[in-house]
Amino acid sequence: MNSFTIFTWLLTASTIFGTYLNSRQNKYGFLVWGLCNVLWLSVDFTRGIYAQAALYVVFIGFNVYGWRQWGKKDIVLSKAYLRFYFDSRRNMLNFININKITHYEHSIPAGDLNDSKYHLLIIPND
């Protein structure tokens, strides 16, 4: 096995590791993955594989974008809520009183107000 083949196998393993870090929501996955993309770009460019080299240019752009977006506080996908299900209205009200919950929504089950099924308590997670 020649040195180029060994290099490409190590680079493949490193790229997979960077992708694994990203999937585990580890910010440093962008660094590993980005470095690997730069190395793949150079391999493709020197071997004349220009279409794939263009693909790695795009991947590098996504790496930079992902790194910059990672910790931004102004990105909010949706407001988070805590949801609790109770077997009776009385148990739900006891939970509200014990925990001194002041802001909540209550989804009344179909039928009677004191029906014993699926009392849903929704609390904004502020």
N, C-alpha and C positions, 0 to 999 in steps of 0.2 A: 504494500500500500504506500503510495507516494505522499509527500508532505502536504500537497494541495488537497488530496482526498481526506486526510486526517483533519486538516484545518476546516474543511467544509462540514465534516461530521461534528466537530466541536462547536462550530458556529450554529449548526442546526440544533444541537442540544441546548446551547445558550439561548437561542431564540425561543425554544419551547419553555425554558425556565422563565424568561421574561414574560411570556404570555401567561404562564402559571401565576406569577406574582401579580399581574394585572387582574386575573380572574379572582384572586384572593383579596382584591382591593388594596394592594400594597403599592403606594405611590412610586417606589423605586423600581417597580416593574417597567415603568416608562423609560427609565435610564438604561436598564439592561436591554430592553426591547429596541430602544432607539439606537444604542451603540451597535447592536446586531444588524439593524436595518442599514446603517451607514456602511458596515463591513460588507453586507450583501450587495449594496449598491456598487461598491468598488469592485467586487468580484464580477458582477454582471457587466459593468461598464468595460472592464479590462478584457472580458471574454467576448464582447460584442453582442451581448444579450440586452439590447437597448429597450425593448418593450418591458422586460422585467425590471430593468434599471429605473424606468419611468414609474413603475408601480412602487418601487422602494422610495422614490422621491415623495410620492403621495403618502406612503406610510410614515415617513419621517415628519411630514407636515402634521399628520394626525398625532404623532408622538409629542410634538411641541405643543399642539393645541391641548391635548389631554393633560400634559404636565401643568400648563398654565391654568386650566379649568379646575384642577383637582380640589383645591381648598377654598374656592370662592364661596363666600357666605351669602351672596345675593342670588344664588341659584336655588330656587325653591320649587320642587316638583309639585307638591301639594301639601296642604296643612295636615299634619299628623293627628290622628285621633286614637284614643284608647277605647276599646270596646269591651264591654262586659255583658254576659248573659246571666239572667237570674231566673230561678224557677217560680218566683212569686214577686208581686209588687212590694210586699212587706220586706222581703229580704233585700230588694234593691234599695228601698228607702233607708233601711238600717245601714247598709253600706255607705250611702250618701252621708248620713248623719255622723257615723263613726269617723269617716275620713274628711269631714268638713268640706265637702265638695260644693262649690257655689255655682259653677258654670257647667251645665250639662244639657244633653238632649235625651229624651226618653221616647223610645219607639213602643207604642202600646200594641200588644198582640191583638190579632183579629178576635173579635168577639167581646166578651165581658172585660171591663177594666181590670178586674181581679183574676182574670184567667191565669192559670198556672203554667203557661208555656211562653218561653222566649221573650221575656222582658229584656229589651236591649237598652243599655245605658251607654251613651256616647259622650266622652269627655275630651275636649280639645287639649292636646298635648303642648302647652305653651312653655 
